C-alpha cells in the first residue's frame, strides 16, 4: 500500500513550513539569508507563508530554524482553555436565542434547565497531513490523503489562479481522516514550495503541527430547557447548540412545543468535519437531559423515553437494547461503585441505542466501562463484517473523548 508519505518523485525535495508562535500571530519581518546560504536549500516567503525545501527533512528543518530565529511577530489575544465555552457564548452574532415558551414555563408542574459542553477534539489520524506536489509545463499534480479531492483541487486552483484542467489531485491510500482531511492546506503548502524549488516537494506535518494547526471537531455549548405537566409528559422543549452545528439537533421525542436549532459562533480555533458531525454533541446533550428529566419526573429513564417515543425504528432499537442489556435487572442493583445508563439516537437514516455499565474507581478518580451493549439498525445490510467493524469502532471512538 502506498500512502502520501511513501510517494517518491525524481529529484524530490523535503519541505518544512514556518508556523506562528501562537494563534492569530502575524509575521512582521523575517530574514531568509541564513537558509539561502545553506547548500541545496530553497527558502521561500509569500506574505505570511515561509518555508524551506532540501534533499532531506533534517536539512530543511535546520534551515527553517535558522530563519525562524530572525522572525518578528505581532501576536493577538486569544482565550485560554478555561474560557472557551464562555467565549463561544459571547461571540454568537446577535446573541444566543431566548426561550420563548413563557406560558408553558408558567403552567408547568416542573421545569428544568441545563447546559452541556462538548470539547474540541483533534482527529489524530495515524498519518498526519502529507502531500507531494509536482509542477510540469505549467500543470500541477498533487498526491495527498483526503476524503475531499475535489475540494483540494478547488483550493489549488484558487491559490495559484490556474484553470481547472491544469490541476490534478491523486489520492493514494489515506492514513486516516475522520473528516479532518477535507481541507487542502498541506497540498497548497507543498505546491508553493515545489513551485519555488522547481522540483517536486514532499511535505509531511509533524504530530505537533497536526495537534496545533489542523482543524478540530468543533467545541459546543448546548442549552436545554423543558417543561413537564402533572403526568410527567413534556410540554415544551428548548434546545440550542452553540457552534458545533445542526446534525441531529431535532429531538426524536414528543416534546410539545419545540424550538431546536444551532447557532454559529466565532470560534477561536479552526474547526471542521468530524465523524457524525454535530450529531455526537447533540445526542449526548439531549440524552443526558432526558435522564435528568426522567429523574425530575420520578420515572425510570427507559420508561420516560418510551413514553415520549412513537412506534418505529428508534423505539424498536431502544427496546431491543434494553432487553439485551438486561436493563430492568441491572438498574435495580444498587452498588456504590457501579452505575448503568442507556441512550438512543438517530441521524442520516440510522438508528442506535446502547446500554452501558461503568465502575467508579474512587481512589484513582476514574470511570471504567465494564459492559457496552449496542443495537444498531441501518436498514438493509450489505456487508455484515464491515458493519460490525463500524459499530465496534464507533463505540471505541465514542469512549475516547468521554474518558479522556
HUSULNOR-V541658 format. One record per run of one state. SS is the DSSP state (A for helix, B for strand, O for the rest). FROM is the first residue (numbers start at 0). TO is the last residue. Records with the same first field share a line. If there is no record, write none. Layout:
BEGIN
SS = FROM-TO, FROM-TO
END
This chain:
BEGIN
O = 0-1, 6-11, 17-24, 29-31, 36-40, 46-47, 54-55, 68-70, 74-79, 90-100, 107-108, 118-119, 122-128, 136-137, 144-147, 160-162, 170-171, 173-183, 197-199, 204-205, 213-214, 217-218, 228-232, 242-255, 263-269, 272-277, 297-299, 307-311, 325-325, 330-333, 335-336, 347-348, 361-364, 377-382, 403-403
B = 2-2, 12-16, 25-28, 41-45, 48-53, 71-73, 109-117, 120-121, 129-135, 138-143, 166-169, 172-172, 200-203, 215-216, 219-227, 233-241, 256-262, 270-271, 334-334, 337-346, 349-360, 365-376
A = 3-5, 32-35, 56-67, 80-89, 101-106, 148-159, 163-165, 184-196, 206-212, 278-296, 300-306, 312-324, 326-329, 383-402
END
